[in-house]
Amino acid sequence: MKNILFIGGTGYVGGVVLSRFLERTDLDARITALVRSPDKVQKFQTLDSRNVKNEFVVVKGSHDDAALVEKLVADADEVVSMADCDNLSAMESILRGMKARFEETGIKPVLIHMSGTGCLGDQAKGAFSSTKVYNDLDIPDIETLPPTQNHRNVDLAIVAADADGYAQTHIVVPGAFFGIPGGILADHGLQNTSNFAWQILFRASFARSAAAIVGAGENMIAIVDINETADLIVLLYDAIQAGQASHGREGYYFVTGDSIKFSRIVEVLEAHTGPRKPLTQEELDTYLPGAVSLQAFFGDNGMAISARGKGMGWRPVLGAEALLKYLADTIAMYHA
């Protein structure tokens, strides 16, 4: 029996992925989830054991608890990391645990880490659309991204761990998420069911009685449905088990179903909040305090092709129109 550790497994996307693993009948696994919320830890007792097909353990704690994370990781064969993709300290704790595991067993533990297309940002500040599209098969192009890019310091530490030979690493790089989560965690109220980025955009728009936008909103962003994201992660996991998944330097997996100009998103907001009005830096700091990567994301271009995923058989079908419908439905409920 293998040990699989989930960090961030009750988040908007993490909950969908963890649900898939708990529901799988073809895994001989002991799944451990690190859960920060005491309420969620209690609620996990309500899960119907008939729907959980693998041994399952919940540990209360945070990914910022270095000693706890190192210990849990050192006991794991595989780690799925879906918490804060800008938290280098937390990732260093994970990597220390993986190194300890390797030194004890001589077997490289596997890491699947969720980053984001915010690393592709170009500081457009909404002023222009770019035609630049990254491809996850073009590693030299990805390596032109400087270490100062959002998420990049964490991604580079992960790649270095693979190069050092003590871990097998895979970095999933999704676009902006949308969609209604499916799975047993969502059914039991055990995961976040909305993307906090859209909620922040809604809150800023209603508070100002003006649709929030960065600059002119001309930037193009990559988008992807959360359930289709989980589809790709499951495909990646199966490819890893079969020894067919690229890792380390070549282990980037973009996850994008479509792209959209940000101003089209703002059109949905305008129908509920009033005409668009660019966010000032002071307002960005008010509504997104300390969230530098998210402030940039709303104004950056960042498009990508999921060549590796499609090579594994991933076939996303939900794109820009599905996003716009999701946002229209969600903002209507938010405002109700």
PETA-V521033 format. One record per run of one state. SS is the DSSP state (2 for helix, 1 for strand, 0 for the rest). FROM is the first residue (numbers start at 1). TO is the last residue. Records with the same first field share a line. If there is no record, write none. Layout:
SS: FROM-TO ; FROM-TO
This chain:
0: 1-1 ; 8-13 ; 24-28 ; 36-37 ; 47-54 ; 61-65 ; 75-77 ; 82-87 ; 106-108 ; 115-116 ; 121-132 ; 136-138 ; 143-151 ; 164-166 ; 175-175 ; 179-183 ; 188-195 ; 209-210 ; 214-219 ; 242-247 ; 251-251 ; 256-257 ; 274-275 ; 279-280 ; 288-291 ; 298-301 ; 306-306 ; 312-319 ; 336-336
1: 2-7 ; 29-35 ; 55-60 ; 78-81 ; 109-114 ; 133-135 ; 167-174 ; 176-178 ; 211-213 ; 220-225 ; 252-255 ; 258-261 ; 276-278 ; 302-305
2: 14-23 ; 38-46 ; 66-74 ; 88-105 ; 117-120 ; 139-142 ; 152-163 ; 184-187 ; 196-208 ; 226-241 ; 248-250 ; 262-273 ; 281-287 ; 292-297 ; 307-311 ; 320-335
